[in-house]
C-alpha cells in the first residue's frame, strides 16, 4: 500500500469506535445537527429493469429528497421495460413537490438515466439543490472526453453492423439490446445523450464529478438533517487499469456466470475491440484461396462457390465477435458507477450502482494494481463498512459480476436489501447468466433474510395494473436490525 494510502487509513481508523453488533462503526461527525422527526425512507419504484430510487431524509425543515438514478431498459429480450416509468416520475414529482435536495447519477446506461430525457417535461419543473455524477463523466480532462467519445463511436459502429441482421439472428438481436442500453436509443423516447445534456446543463446547477477519495459535498439541508456521505467509487481517471477489470475469477471472486449475449465464456474473450473487426466484403477473393479445391501441388484461384461459402461463414461469426465487444463496453460503463455510502443516525446505507470488479476491488482491497483473483484481504476500512451495513441496494440488478464474493462474505448479518430488477431481461438459466443471478441472491439472503425485489409485487400505476412475476415471493421480511418494508401503489419502501 502506498504511504499516502496508509496515512489515510490510519486517519480513518482513528475516527472509528466499536458498537454492539457492528464491526468498527464510525463515529458521527461533530457537525451540529437539527433535530428531525420520522423515519429515513428508501423508496424503490417499479419500472422494470432499471434503477429509480428516492431517499427521503426527515429534517426540522421538512423532508429532504435524494433521487438516485431514473432509468429503464428493454434489455436483450425486450421484456425489461414494463411501461411505467412516466407514471412513476409523475408520482415522484408529486411526492417531492418537485424539489430535490440532491440527484445522484451513478453512470450513463439507459437503465439508470433514460427517465430524465423521456420525462423531460416533468424534470424541467424541478428545483434541484445539487447533482453528483461519476468523475468519468466530467467533460474537462481531455483523456476522459476522448475515452467516452470512443466508446460511443464503437457502440454506434456495432449497431450499424448488426441492424440488418437482428431480425433473423438471436445473437445479433441480443447484442443490439446491450448496445441500446449504452446509447438509450430505442422505443419509448429519450436518449442517454439527451439525458446527460439535461443533467449537465439544464437543471439549474452544475454537477459535481466525484471519485474515490474525494469529499462528498452534501447540500446544507441534508447535512443539517444529520446525513453523512462517503464516495467509495469509481476509481479516479488515472486508474484506468481498474476500470478495465470487468470480472473476477469465477467461483473465487464472483458467483459463477457465463458471459452475456451468447458470447463465449473464457476469461480472455474480447481482447480486441470492435475496431479490429471488419466485414467479409473487406477481404479480396484471393484471400480465400487456401479453402479452394485444387489439384495436389497446385495453387489456383478460388472458385466463386467456395469463396462465397467462406465469406458466409465469416459473416455468420460477426455477431459472436461483436458480442464480445458489446460485453466489454457494457462492463466498462458499469465500472464507472458512482458508489455512495450514506450514514444517518449510525445507520449505513450502500448504493453501489452497477459497479463491477475493478470498481469494487479498488476500494475493497486498496491495491496498486488490479487482480482477477479477488482473494485479497479487505482493508480495515472496507471491512468496517461492510460489517456495519444496515441497507444494501443490490448492485447491477442482481448480476453475477456486480457483488463480489468477498463483499458478500464481509457483509454483516441482518441488513436490509432491495433489488430493482425484472426477470427474463438479460441472460438465461441455461447458460448460468440469468439476472438476477440466483446463487448471488441466495448468498445475500443468508445474510439479510430476504432480498426485496421490485418484480415480486403487484402495483397499480394510475390505473395500469402491473402483476408480480411468476414465482414471486410476495411476503415482506421483517428486517432483523429494525425498520420495516411497506408496499405502496407503485413502489416498495424501506423505513428505518
Buried (B, 14 or more C-beta within 10 A) or exposed (E): EEEEBEEBBEEBEEEBEEEEEBBBBBEBEEEEBEEBEEBBBBBBBBBBBBBBBBBBBBBEEEBBBBBBBBBBBBBBBBBBBBBBBBBBBBBBBEBBEBBBBBBBBBBBBBBBBBBBBBBBEBBEEBEBBBBBBBBBBBEEBEEBEEBBEEBBEBBBBBBEBBEEBBEEBEBBBBBBBBBBBBBBBBEBBBBBBBBBEBBBEEBEBEBBBBBBBEEBEBBEBBBBBBBBBBBBBBBBBEBBBBBBBBBBBBEBBBBBBBBBBBBEBEEEBBEEBBEEBEEBEEBEBEBBBEEBEEEEEEEEEBBEEBBBBBBEEBEEEBBBBBBBBBBBBBBBBBBBBBBBBBBBEBBBBBBBBBBBBBBBBBBBBBBEEBBBEBEBEBBBBBBBBBBBBBBBBBBBBBBBBBBBBBBBEBBBEBBBBBBBBBBBBBBBEEBBBBBBBBBBBEBBBEBBBBBBBBBBBEBEBEEEEBEBBEEBBEEBBEBEBEBBBEBBEBBBBBBB
